[in-house]
Amino acid sequence: MGVSDWLLFMADAMSVVGPSIGYGFQYNEMELKKTSDGFAPEVCLIVMISMIARMYFWWVQRFALPLLLQAALLAVSQVILLYQWQRFSKTRIPVLSSKSHFIKYSILRSHCTE
């Protein structure tokens, strides 16, 4: 493995890891401050959709493998950021339990009989 091969490998590795480094800082800031104020989860949604689209496009028409790995790493980093946001968010996302129902039939029934 020559110097040029090593440089190409390092360039590919940085193109895979580089975009996710900023999200690591954001994760660390939420962890240190114990708050997710100022974080917009909609950005995670946009990035995740675009990375899933990129991975799908790779399946349809192959392109450079480092770009596929970059998309996968970014998608995983967005899931981790959403988890961190949910941990420190003041507004909790309701989780459905086994006893909850999507439609409350008793409420629906009362509206239908009026």
C-alpha positions in Angstrom: 0.0 0.0 0.0 1.7 3.1 -1.2 1.3 6.7 -0.1 -1.3 7.5 -2.7 -3.4 4.5 -1.7 -3.2 5.6 1.9 -4.2 9.1 1.0 -7.2 7.9 -1.0 -8.2 5.6 1.9 -8.0 8.5 4.4 -9.9 10.8 2.0 -12.7 8.2 1.8 -12.7 7.6 5.5 -13.0 11.4 6.2 -15.8 11.7 3.7 -17.7 8.9 5.6 -17.1 10.2 9.1 -16.7 14.0 8.5 -20.4 15.0 8.2 -21.3 13.1 11.4 -18.7 14.8 13.5 -20.9 17.9 13.9 -23.8 15.8 15.2 -21.4 14.3 17.7 -20.7 17.7 19.1 -24.5 18.4 19.3 -25.1 15.2 21.1 -22.3 16.0 23.6 -23.7 19.5 24.2 -27.1 18.1 25.0 -25.5 15.6 27.4 -23.5 18.3 29.2 -26.3 20.8 29.5 -29.0 18.2 30.2 -31.4 20.0 27.9 -32.4 19.8 24.2 -33.4 23.5 23.9 -32.7 24.9 20.5 -32.7 21.5 18.8 -35.0 21.1 15.9 -36.1 17.4 15.4 -37.5 18.4 12.0 -33.9 18.7 10.7 -33.3 15.1 11.7 -36.4 14.0 9.7 -35.2 15.8 6.6 -31.7 14.4 6.9 -33.0 10.9 7.5 -35.3 11.0 4.5 -32.6 12.3 2.3 -30.1 9.6 3.5 -32.7 6.8 3.1 -33.3 8.1 -0.5 -29.6 8.1 -1.1 -29.3 4.5 0.1 -32.3 3.5 -2.1 -30.7 5.2 -5.1 -27.5 3.3 -4.4 -29.5 0.1 -4.6 -30.9 1.2 -8.0 -27.7 2.6 -9.5 -24.4 1.9 -7.8 -22.1 4.8 -6.9 -19.1 5.1 -4.7 -19.2 2.9 -1.6 -18.0 5.7 0.8 -21.1 7.7 -0.1 -23.3 4.8 0.9 -21.5 4.4 4.2 -21.7 8.1 4.8 -25.5 7.9 4.3 -25.8 5.0 6.6 -23.7 6.6 9.3 -25.7 9.9 9.0 -29.0 8.0 9.3 -27.8 6.2 12.4 -26.5 9.5 13.9 -29.9 11.1 13.4 -31.6 8.3 15.2 -29.2 8.7 18.1 -29.8 12.5 18.1 -33.6 12.0 18.2 -33.1 9.6 21.2 -31.0 12.2 22.9 -33.6 14.9 22.1 -36.4 12.8 23.5 -34.4 12.1 26.7 -34.0 15.8 27.5 -37.1 17.3 25.9 -39.6 19.0 28.1 -42.4 17.8 26.0 -42.7 14.0 26.2 -43.7 11.9 23.2 -46.6 9.7 24.3 -45.8 6.0 24.0 -48.7 3.6 23.3 -49.2 1.0 25.9 -50.9 -2.3 25.4 -54.0 -0.9 27.2 -54.3 2.2 25.0 -56.3 2.3 21.8 -56.0 4.4 18.8 -59.7 5.1 18.7 -61.6 5.5 21.9 -64.8 3.7 20.9 -66.8 5.1 23.9 -66.1 8.7 22.7 -66.9 7.8 19.1 -70.1 6.1 20.1 -71.3 9.2 22.1 -70.7 11.4 19.0 -72.5 9.0 16.7 -75.7 8.8 18.8 -76.2 12.5 19.1 
